[in-house]
């Protein structure tokens, strides 16, 4: 369709839509997100909405239209994402009341399965990974990033087994979305297994996978001269994948990615490799029966009390350690928590006070956190000093390290406590976000807005007395603002300084300079206080965002403490013992029990078994 033949608004829509041909465009129009033409027909069908129409221009006629209330958009977007669609959010970039001519609009974010940050759209106890795959004749590079938490990792697989290793990692990580360069997207050996697993596959421009471009993207983002500190200076394919993943997030989310503050490079061989069939048959995290948690090892082992701890524990079960030092450190920590039940109970009770710090930090960093998110962050930080005190005399090396990694973040907690109301509204543009006493101008504007009715009542009483018109009333409407209403029989008593504004059948309406001045003051105060509160909130959120790396450090420590305490709780509850793990070739089990079968069978029905295997 030719934008030149469209109405100004529809011409704007067409120009924006042209930039996002593979997305459903949600175009903000007043209190609704509207879709038009093919998008409208698709949305109406998928979301079961009423399809209406709108005039698009003299030569274009009426086009299909379907809309949703902007405040309810999240739920509708979630349904579209689940169905595999991408949604481009086109917002108003200026206040329509202040705009001269057509309101400026542009896409502020593209929502895809791998770029979600909204809590209601995310699995609480699992990561929401976006993966990128780079390839060459020598192998593959894989990068995964969780935008909601900032977790970012990359690996490289070389040699004849590289495809198998890649698909095994994809099977373990279960990304929601995988991006491929055009050439790889044409390879069925890669795309076939991805699509069979229900993973959304997106094609991204090949230039982003170019090693030089990817290297530059990463060094610019991290502010480093090279990538040696991340361990991927010489890993060309891993670097290409990581740079492409970062470029995709920037292009889709169009906001700061400051919480993506590091890149963890790993080698699949560092952990026990479990092929997809083994992982599936062992029912580590998904039941063969219905794909749920019940009847899995995760179902038995997960006694975590935080979402962060639950995600970490799931990751541990999917990626068993091979390094003896790490295994012994983890066992030592769990052992101390098993043998100190009071410490374990106190620690778990305190951890319950901590919200999902990782995702709260992510929303703060990308600028989507609201005032309630900051309150939840503050409440979580309040618990940290008590957690540290509870761990004061621990002896296990890993518990000591985690205790010392806890940053109390007093400055962040105090800022939020001083600034943000204890029970703020969800919306950021309706006022009531900040505490009284935080900002003098906000306090003054609130006082004016609050006292406005009393002032109007005082003016009304004074004018009745001055004019002798006992029935005189002050009214208000959006067209004329405040006015003095005088019935027809009392018109001879109207003083000369009254300015006639409107004549009705039974009364006439007047204004005075004093009333208009008061109106401007009261109405301006109510409008200005909401704008000012929003501006101040954004500043506060930016100040908190500057400390995201510190928040993430504490969040990681809390998550690991929770996972270790969960293992200890399960061991204590079911009578599990600490195994002796060494480098010998002998596997010897005495009175061993199957953790899942023991839980699903009737009590006492499972018979413990001995086992001795020597591969030496």
C-alpha positions as CSV (number, residue, x, y, z in Angstrom):
1,X,0.0,0.0,0.0
2,X,1.2,3.5,-0.9
3,X,1.8,5.7,2.3
4,X,1.3,8.7,0.0
5,X,-2.3,7.8,-0.5
6,X,-3.0,7.2,3.2
7,X,-4.1,9.4,6.1
8,X,-1.2,10.9,8.0
9,X,-1.7,8.4,10.9
10,X,-2.0,5.4,8.6
11,X,1.0,6.6,6.6
12,X,3.0,6.6,9.8
13,X,1.8,3.1,10.6
14,X,2.8,1.8,7.1
15,X,6.3,3.3,7.4
16,X,6.9,1.6,10.8
17,X,5.3,-1.7,9.7
18,X,7.6,-1.8,6.7
19,X,10.6,-2.0,9.1
20,X,9.2,-5.0,10.9
21,X,7.6,-7.2,8.3
22,X,8.1,-10.5,10.3
23,X,6.3,-9.0,13.4
24,X,2.8,-8.3,14.5
25,X,2.9,-4.5,15.0
26,X,1.0,-3.2,18.1
27,X,0.4,0.4,17.3
28,X,-0.5,2.6,20.3
29,X,-3.5,4.7,19.6
30,X,-4.9,6.4,22.7
31,X,-5.7,3.7,25.3
32,X,-5.4,0.8,22.9
33,X,-2.8,-1.1,20.9
34,X,-4.3,-1.4,17.4
35,X,-3.4,-3.8,14.6
36,X,-4.3,-3.3,11.0
37,X,-4.8,-5.3,7.7
38,X,-3.2,-8.8,7.8
39,X,-2.0,-8.3,11.4
40,X,-5.5,-7.5,12.5
41,X,-7.0,-10.5,10.8
42,X,-4.3,-12.8,12.3
43,X,-4.7,-11.2,15.8
44,X,-8.5,-11.4,15.7
45,X,-8.2,-15.1,14.7
46,X,-5.6,-16.1,17.2
47,X,-6.9,-14.1,20.2
48,X,-10.6,-14.4,19.3
49,X,-11.1,-10.7,19.1
50,X,-13.8,-8.8,17.2
51,X,-12.5,-7.6,13.8
52,X,-13.6,-4.0,13.0
53,X,-12.3,-1.5,10.4
54,X,-10.9,2.0,10.0
55,X,-10.7,4.4,7.1
56,X,-7.1,4.4,5.9
57,X,-7.4,7.2,3.2
58,X,-9.3,8.4,0.2
59,X,-7.8,5.9,-2.2
60,X,-7.3,3.1,0.3
61,X,-10.8,2.7,1.8
62,X,-11.6,0.8,5.0
63,X,-9.0,-1.7,6.3
64,X,-9.4,-4.4,8.9
65,X,-8.6,-3.4,12.5
66,X,-8.4,-5.2,15.8
67,X,-7.2,-3.7,19.1
68,X,-6.6,-4.5,22.8
69,X,-6.4,-2.2,25.9
70,X,-2.8,-1.1,26.4
71,X,-3.0,-1.9,30.1
72,X,-3.9,-5.5,29.4
73,X,-1.4,-6.0,26.5
74,X,0.9,-8.3,28.5
75,X,-1.6,-11.2,28.6
76,X,-2.4,-10.9,24.9
77,X,1.3,-10.7,24.0
78,X,2.0,-13.8,26.0
79,X,-0.6,-15.8,24.0
80,X,0.9,-14.7,20.7
81,X,4.4,-15.5,21.9
82,X,3.3,-19.0,23.0
83,X,2.0,-19.5,19.4
84,X,5.4,-18.6,18.0
85,X,4.8,-15.0,16.8
86,X,6.9,-11.9,17.3
87,X,5.3,-8.7,18.5
88,X,6.7,-5.2,17.8
89,X,5.5,-2.6,20.4
90,X,5.0,0.8,18.8
91,X,4.5,3.4,21.5
92,X,3.7,7.1,21.6
93,X,7.0,9.0,22.1
94,X,5.3,12.2,23.3
95,X,2.3,13.3,25.2
96,X,-0.6,13.6,22.8
97,X,-1.9,16.7,24.7
98,X,1.4,18.5,23.9
99,X,2.0,17.1,20.4
100,X,1.8,19.5,17.5
101,X,0.2,17.5,14.7
102,X,0.7,13.8,14.5
103,X,2.0,12.2,17.6
104,X,5.5,10.8,17.2
105,X,5.6,7.0,17.5
106,X,8.2,4.3,17.0
107,X,8.9,0.7,18.0
108,X,10.3,0.6,21.6
109,X,10.7,-3.1,21.8
110,X,10.3,-6.3,19.9
111,X,9.0,-9.2,22.0
112,X,10.2,-12.7,21.0
113,X,10.2,-16.0,22.9
114,X,13.9,-15.5,23.9
115,X,13.7,-11.8,24.9
116,X,11.0,-11.9,27.6
117,X,11.5,-10.0,30.9
118,X,7.9,-9.7,32.2
119,X,7.3,-11.9,35.3
120,X,4.0,-13.2,34.1
121,X,5.5,-14.4,30.8
122,X,8.4,-16.3,32.3
123,X,8.7,-19.7,34.0
124,X,9.6,-18.9,37.6
125,X,11.9,-21.9,38.2
126,X,13.6,-22.2,34.8
127,X,15.7,-19.9,32.7
128,X,14.4,-18.3,29.6
129,X,17.4,-18.7,27.2
130,X,18.0,-17.1,23.9
131,X,20.7,-19.1,22.0
132,X,22.8,-18.2,19.0
133,X,24.7,-20.7,16.9
134,X,27.7,-19.9,14.7
135,X,29.3,-22.4,12.4
136,X,32.2,-23.2,10.1
137,X,33.7,-26.3,8.6
138,X,35.6,-27.0,11.9
139,X,32.6,-26.9,14.2
140,X,30.0,-24.8,16.0
141,X,29.9,-21.9,18.5
142,X,27.0,-21.7,20.9
143,X,26.0,-18.7,23.1
144,X,23.1,-18.5,25.5
145,X,21.8,-15.5,27.3
146,X,18.9,-15.0,29.7
147,X,17.8,-11.4,29.3
148,X,15.7,-11.6,32.5
149,X,18.7,-12.4,34.7
150,X,21.7,-11.3,32.7
151,X,23.2,-14.8,32.6
152,X,25.5,-15.1,29.5
153,X,27.6,-18.1,28.5
154,X,29.3,-19.4,25.4
155,X,31.0,-22.7,24.3
156,X,32.7,-24.0,21.2
157,X,32.5,-27.5,19.8
158,X,35.1,-28.7,17.3
159,X,35.7,-31.8,15.3
160,X,33.7,-34.7,14.0
161,X,31.4,-34.8,17.1
162,X,30.7,-31.1,17.1
163,X,27.1,-31.4,15.8
164,X,26.2,-34.0,18.4
165,X,27.7,-32.0,21.2
166,X,25.9,-28.9,20.0
167,X,22.5,-30.7,19.9
168,X,23.2,-32.2,23.4
169,X,23.8,-28.8,24.8
170,X,20.7,-27.4,23.2
171,X,18.8,-30.3,24.7
172,X,20.1,-29.5,28.1
173,X,19.6,-25.8,28.0
174,X,16.2,-25.9,26.3
175,X,16.3,-22.3,24.9
176,X,13.0,-20.7,24.0
177,X,14.5,-19.2,20.8
178,X,17.6,-19.9,18.7
179,X,19.0,-17.4,16.2
180,X,20.9,-18.6,13.1
181,X,22.6,-16.9,10.2
182,X,20.9,-17.4,6.8
183,X,23.3,-20.1,5.7
184,X,22.9,-22.3,8.8
185,X,19.1,-21.8,8.7
186,X,19.1,-23.8,5.5
187,X,20.8,-26.8,7.1
188,X,18.1,-29.4,8.1
189,X,20.6,-31.3,10.3
190,X,20.4,-28.3,12.6
191,X,17.0,-26.8,12.1
192,X,15.2,-30.2,12.0
193,X,16.0,-31.1,15.7
194,X,15.4,-27.5,16.8
195,X,11.9,-27.3,15.3
196,X,11.1,-30.9,16.5
197,X,11.9,-29.7,20.0
198,X,9.4,-26.8,19.7
199,X,12.2,-24.2,19.8
200,X,11.4,-21.0,17.9
201,X,14.0,-20.5,15.1
202,X,14.8,-16.9,14.0
203,X,17.1,-15.9,11.1
204,X,19.5,-13.0,11.9
205,X,21.6,-11.1,9.5
206,X,24.9,-12.9,8.7
207,X,27.0,-9.7,9.4
208,X,26.3,-10.1,13.1
209,X,27.9,-13.5,13.1
210,X,31.1,-12.1,11.4
211,X,33.9,-12.7,13.9
212,X,35.3,-9.2,13.6
213,X,31.9,-7.6,14.1
214,X,31.1,-9.9,17.0
215,X,34.4,-9.3,18.7
216,X,33.9,-5.6,18.4
217,X,30.4,-5.8,19.8
218,X,31.6,-7.7,22.8
219,X,34.5,-5.5,23.6
220,X,32.5,-2.4,23.3
221,X,29.7,-3.8,25.5
222,X,32.1,-4.9,28.2
223,X,34.5,-1.9,27.8
224,X,37.6,-4.1,27.4
225,X,40.5,-4.0,25.0
226,X,40.2,-7.8,24.3
227,X,38.4,-10.9,25.4
228,X,41.2,-12.6,27.2
229,X,39.6,-12.0,30.6
230,X,36.5,-14.0,29.5
231,X,38.5,-16.9,28.1
232,X,37.3,-16.7,24.5
233,X,40.1,-14.6,22.9
234,X,41.0,-17.5,20.6
235,X,37.6,-19.1,20.4
236,X,36.4,-17.7,17.1
237,X,33.1,-19.5,16.8
238,X,32.1,-19.0,20.5
239,X,32.9,-15.3,20.1
240,X,30.8,-15.1,16.9
241,X,27.8,-16.7,18.5
242,X,28.1,-14.5,21.7
243,X,28.4,-11.3,19.6
244,X,25.4,-12.2,17.5
245,X,23.3,-12.9,20.6
246,X,24.2,-9.6,22.1
247,X,23.4,-7.8,18.9
248,X,20.0,-9.5,18.6
249,X,19.1,-8.5,22.2
250,X,20.1,-4.9,21.5
251,X,18.0,-4.8,18.2
252,X,15.0,-6.4,19.8
253,X,14.9,-4.8,23.2
254,X,16.2,-1.3,22.4
255,X,17.3,-0.6,26.0
256,X,20.3,-0.9,28.3
257,X,21.8,-4.3,28.7
258,X,24.0,-3.3,31.7
259,X,23.0,-6.3,33.7
260,X,24.6,-8.6,31.0
261,X,27.9,-7.8,32.7
262,X,30.0,-10.9,32.1
263,X,30.5,-13.8,29.7
264,X,31.2,-17.3,31.1
265,X,33.0,-19.5,28.7
266,X,32.7,-23.3,29.4
267,X,33.5,-26.6,27.7
268,X,30.9,-29.3,27.6
269,X,33.5,-31.8,28.6
270,X,33.9,-30.0,32.0
271,X,30.6,-31.7,33.1
272,X,29.1,-35.1,32.7
273,X,27.8,-35.3,29.2
274,X,24.3,-36.8,29.0
275,X,22.9,-37.3,25.5
276,X,19.2,-36.3,24.9
277,X,18.0,-39.9,25.1
278,X,19.7,-40.6,28.4
279,X,18.5,-37.2,29.8
280,X,15.0,-38.1,28.8
281,X,15.0,-41.6,30.1
282,X,16.5,-40.7,33.4
283,X,13.6,-38.2,33.9
284,X,15.9,-35.6,35.5
285,X,13.6,-32.7,35.1
286,X,10.7,-33.9,33.0
287,X,8.5,-36.9,33.4
288,X,8.2,-39.3,30.4
289,X,4.5,-39.7,31.2
290,X,3.3,-36.1,30.9
291,X,6.3,-33.8,30.7
292,X,5.7,-32.5,34.2
293,X,7.9,-32.3,37.3
294,X,6.2,-35.0,39.4
295,X,8.1,-38.3,39.2
296,X,11.4,-36.6,38.3
297,X,14.7,-36.3,40.2
298,X,14.1,-32.5,40.3
299,X,10.7,-33.1,42.0
300,X,12.4,-35.1,44.8
301,X,15.5,-32.8,45.2
302,X,13.9,-29.3,44.9
303,X,13.2,-27.9,48.4
304,X,14.4,-24.5,47.5
305,X,12.6,-21.4,48.8
306,X,13.6,-18.9,46.2
307,X,13.1,-18.8,42.4
308,X,16.8,-18.2,41.9
309,X,17.8,-21.2,44.0
310,X,15.3,-23.4,42.0
311,X,16.8,-22.4,38.7
312,X,20.3,-23.0,40.0
313,X,19.5,-26.4,41.4
314,X,17.8,-27.4,38.1
315,X,21.0,-26.4,36.3
316,X,23.1,-28.5,38.7
317,X,21.0,-31.6,38.1
318,X,21.3,-31.2,34.4
319,X,25.1,-30.6,34.4
320,X,26.7,-33.0,37.0
321,X,30.2,-32.0,38.2
322,X,33.3,-33.9,37.2
323,X,35.8,-31.8,39.1
324,X,36.7,-33.5,42.4
325,X,37.6,-30.3,44.2
326,X,34.2,-28.7,43.3
327,X,32.3,-31.9,44.3
328,X,34.0,-32.1,47.7
329,X,33.4,-28.4,48.4
330,X,29.7,-28.8,47.6
331,X,29.5,-32.0,49.8
332,X,31.3,-30.2,52.6
333,X,28.8,-27.3,52.5
334,X,25.8,-29.6,52.4
335,X,27.2,-31.7,55.2
336,X,27.6,-28.8,57.6
337,X,24.0,-27.7,56.9
338,X,22.8,-31.3,57.5
339,X,24.5,-31.6,60.8
340,X,23.4,-28.1,61.9
341,X,19.6,-28.2,61.7
342,X,19.1,-25.0,63.6
343,X,21.4,-23.1,61.2
344,X,19.6,-24.7,58.2
345,X,16.2,-23.8,59.5
346,X,17.2,-20.2,60.3
347,X,18.8,-19.8,56.9
348,X,15.8,-21.2,55.0
349,X,13.5,-18.9,56.9
350,X,15.5,-15.9,56.0
351,X,15.9,-16.9,52.4
352,X,12.1,-17.0,52.1
353,X,12.1,-13.2,52.6
354,X,14.2,-12.7,49.4
355,X,12.3,-12.1,46.2
356,X,13.8,-13.0,42.7
357,X,16.8,-10.7,42.9
358,X,18.2,-11.8,39.6
359,X,15.1,-10.9,37.6
360,X,14.4,-7.8,39.7
361,X,17.9,-6.6,38.8
362,X,17.2,-7.5,35.1
363,X,14.0,-5.4,35.0
364,X,15.8,-2.5,36.7
365,X,18.6,-2.6,34.2
366,X,16.4,-2.7,31.1
367,X,14.1,0.0,32.5
368,X,11.0,-2.0,32.8
369,X,10.9,-2.2,36.7
370,X,8.0,-0.4,38.3
371,X,7.7,1.0,41.8
372,X,6.5,-2.3,43.3
373,X,9.6,-4.0,41.8
374,X,11.8,-1.6,43.7
375,X,9.9,-2.2,46.9
376,X,10.4,-6.0,46.4
377,X,14.1,-5.3,45.8
378,X,14.3,-3.3,49.1
379,X,12.5,-6.0,51.0
380,X,15.0,-8.6,49.7
381,X,18.0,-6.4,50.6
382,X,16.6,-6.0,54.2
383,X,17.1,-9.8,54.7
384,X,20.7,-9.9,53.6
385,X,22.4,-8.7,56.9
386,X,20.5,-11.3,58.8
387,X,21.6,-14.0,56.4
388,X,25.2,-12.9,56.8
389,X,24.8,-13.0,60.6
390,X,23.3,-16.5,60.5
391,X,26.4,-17.7,58.5
392,X,28.8,-15.9,60.9
393,X,30.4,-19.1,62.3
394,X,30.2,-21.5,59.4
395,X,33.3,-23.6,58.7
396,X,32.7,-25.2,55.2
397,X,34.9,-23.3,52.7
398,X,32.1,-22.8,50.2
399,X,29.7,-21.4,52.8
400,X,32.4,-19.0,54.0
401,X,33.0,-17.8,50.4
402,X,29.3,-17.3,49.8
403,X,28.9,-15.4,53.1
404,X,31.7,-13.1,52.1
405,X,30.2,-12.5,48.6
406,X,27.0,-11.1,50.1
407,X,27.0,-7.3,49.5
408,X,24.6,-5.6,52.0
409,X,23.8,-2.9,49.5
410,X,22.9,-0.5,52.3
411,X,23.0,2.5,49.9
412,X,20.5,0.9,47.5
413,X,18.2,-0.2,50.3
414,X,18.2,3.2,52.0
415,X,17.6,5.0,48.7
416,X,14.5,3.0,48.0
417,X,13.3,3.1,51.6
418,X,13.6,6.9,51.6
419,X,12.1,7.5,48.2
420,X,9.4,4.9,47.3
421,X,6.1,4.5,49.0
422,X,5.6,1.3,50.8
423,X,2.5,0.3,48.8
424,X,2.9,2.2,45.5
425,X,0.5,1.8,42.5
426,X,1.4,-0.5,39.6
427,X,1.1,2.3,37.1
428,X,4.0,4.8,37.0
429,X,2.0,7.7,35.5
430,X,-0.7,8.1,38.1
431,X,1.2,9.5,41.0
432,X,1.5,8.1,44.5
433,X,4.9,6.5,43.8
434,X,7.0,8.6,46.1
435,X,7.0,9.1,49.9
436,X,6.0,12.4,51.5
437,X,9.2,14.3,52.5
438,X,11.3,12.9,49.7
439,X,11.0,15.9,47.3
440,X,9.9,19.4,48.4
441,X,8.2,20.2,45.0
442,X,6.2,17.0,45.0
443,X,5.1,17.7,48.6
444,X,4.0,21.2,47.6
445,X,2.1,20.1,44.5
446,X,0.4,17.4,46.4
447,X,-0.7,19.9,49.0
448,X,-2.1,22.2,46.3
449,X,-4.0,19.3,44.6
450,X,-5.2,18.0,47.9
451,X,-6.4,21.4,49.2
452,X,-7.9,22.5,45.9
453,X,-11.4,21.3,46.8
454,X,-11.3,23.2,50.1
455,X,-10.1,26.4,48.3
456,X,-13.0,26.1,45.8
457,X,-15.4,25.7,48.6
458,X,-14.1,28.8,50.3
459,X,-14.4,30.8,47.1
460,X,-18.0,29.5,46.7
461,X,-18.9,30.6,50.2
462,X,-17.3,34.0,49.8
463,X,-19.1,34.7,46.5
464,X,-22.5,33.7,47.9
465,X,-21.9,36.2,50.7
466,X,-20.6,38.9,48.4
467,X,-23.3,38.7,45.8
468,X,-26.2,37.7,48.0
469,X,-27.0,34.7,45.7
470,X,-27.6,31.9,48.1
471,X,-28.0,29.3,45.4
472,X,-24.7,30.1,43.7
473,X,-22.5,27.1,43.0
474,X,-19.1,26.4,41.6
475,X,-19.1,23.5,39.1
476,X,-16.6,21.9,36.7
477,X,-16.5,20.3,33.3
478,X,-13.6,19.4,31.0
479,X,-14.6,22.0,28.4
480,X,-14.8,25.2,30.5
481,X,-13.0,24.1,33.7
482,X,-14.4,25.6,36.9
483,X,-17.4,28.0,36.6
484,X,-19.9,29.9,38.7
485,X,-23.5,28.8,38.1
486,X,-26.2,31.4,38.6
487,X,-29.9,30.6,38.1
488,X,-31.9,33.0,35.9
489,X,-33.9,34.7,38.7
490,X,-30.6,35.8,40.3
491,X,-28.9,37.3,37.2
492,X,-29.6,40.9,38.3
493,X,-27.4,40.2,41.3
494,X,-24.4,39.2,39.2
495,X,-21.4,41.6,39.8
496,X,-19.7,43.3,36.9
497,X,-16.4,41.4,37.3
498,X,-18.2,38.1,36.4
499,X,-17.4,37.0,32.8
500,X,-20.3,35.2,31.0
501,X,-19.1,31.8,29.6
502,X,-22.2,29.7,28.8
503,X,-26.0,30.1,28.8
504,X,-28.3,27.2,29.6
505,X,-32.0,27.0,29.9
506,X,-32.2,27.5,33.6
507,X,-28.8,29.1,34.5
508,X,-25.9,31.0,33.2
509,X,-22.3,30.2,33.9
510,X,-19.6,32.7,34.6
511,X,-15.9,32.8,35.4
512,X,-13.7,35.3,37.2
513,X,-9.9,36.0,37.0
514,X,-9.5,34.6,40.5
515,X,-11.4,31.4,39.7
516,X,-9.3,30.8,36.5
517,X,-6.1,31.4,38.4
518,X,-7.1,29.0,41.1
519,X,-8.2,26.4,38.4
520,X,-4.9,26.6,36.7
521,X,-3.0,26.2,40.0
522,X,-5.1,23.2,41.1
523,X,-5.3,21.4,37.8
524,X,-1.7,22.1,36.9
525,X,-0.6,20.8,40.3
526,X,-2.4,17.5,39.8
527,X,-0.9,17.1,36.3
528,X,2.5,18.3,37.2
529,X,2.9,16.1,40.3
530,X,2.3,13.0,38.3
531,X,4.8,14.0,35.6
532,X,7.4,15.0,38.3
533,X,6.9,11.8,40.2
534,X,7.5,9.8,37.0
535,X,10.7,11.8,36.2
536,X,12.0,11.3,39.7
537,X,11.2,7.6,39.7
538,X,13.1,7.1,36.5
539,X,16.1,8.9,38.1
540,X,15.9,6.6,41.1
541,X,15.6,3.5,38.9
542,X,18.7,4.6,37.0
543,X,20.6,5.1,40.3
544,X,19.7,1.6,41.3
545,X,20.6,0.3,37.8
546,X,24.1,1.6,38.3
547,X,24.5,-0.9,41.1
548,X,23.1,-3.9,39.2
549,X,26.4,-5.8,39.2
550,X,26.5,-5.7,43.0
551,X,22.9,-6.9,43.2
552,X,23.7,-9.7,40.9
553,X,26.7,-10.8,43.0
554,X,24.5,-11.1,46.1
555,X,21.8,-12.7,44.1
556,X,24.1,-15.5,42.9
557,X,25.3,-16.1,46.5
558,X,21.7,-16.3,47.7
559,X,20.8,-18.7,45.0
560,X,23.7,-21.1,45.8
561,X,22.9,-20.9,49.5
562,X,19.3,-21.8,48.8
563,X,20.3,-24.8,46.5
564,X,22.8,-26.1,49.1
565,X,20.3,-25.8,51.9
566,X,17.7,-27.6,49.7
567,X,20.1,-30.5,49.3
568,X,20.7,-30.6,53.0
569,X,17.0,-30.5,53.7
570,X,16.3,-33.4,51.4
571,X,19.3,-35.4,52.8
572,X,18.0,-34.8,56.4
573,X,14.4,-35.6,55.4
574,X,15.1,-38.8,53.6
575,X,18.2,-40.0,55.4
576,X,20.6,-39.6,52.5
577,X,24.3,-39.9,53.3
578,X,27.5,-38.3,51.9
579,X,29.2,-40.5,49.4
580,X,33.0,-40.9,49.1
581,X,33.9,-39.6,45.6
582,X,37.4,-40.3,44.3
583,X,39.2,-41.0,41.0
584,X,39.2,-44.8,41.4
585,X,37.6,-47.2,38.9
586,X,35.3,-48.7,41.5
587,X,31.6,-47.9,42.0
588,X,30.3,-49.5,45.2
589,X,26.9,-48.9,46.7
590,X,25.5,-50.4,49.9
591,X,21.9,-50.3,50.7
592,X,21.3,-47.9,47.8
593,X,17.8,-46.5,47.1
594,X,16.3,-45.0,44.0
595,X,15.3,-41.4,45.1
596,X,12.3,-41.2,42.8
597,X,10.9,-44.8,43.0
598,X,11.1,-44.6,46.8
599,X,8.9,-41.5,46.8
600,X,6.3,-42.8,44.4
601,X,5.9,-46.3,45.7
602,X,4.0,-47.2,48.8
603,X,6.0,-46.7,52.0
604,X,8.3,-49.6,52.6
605,X,7.7,-51.2,49.2
606,X,11.2,-50.2,47.8
607,X,14.0,-52.7,48.7
608,X,17.5,-51.2,49.0
609,X,20.2,-52.8,46.8
610,X,23.9,-53.3,46.9
611,X,26.1,-52.8,43.8
612,X,29.7,-53.3,43.0
613,X,31.2,-52.4,39.6
614,X,34.9,-52.2,38.9
615,X,36.0,-51.0,35.5
616,X,39.7,-51.3,36.2
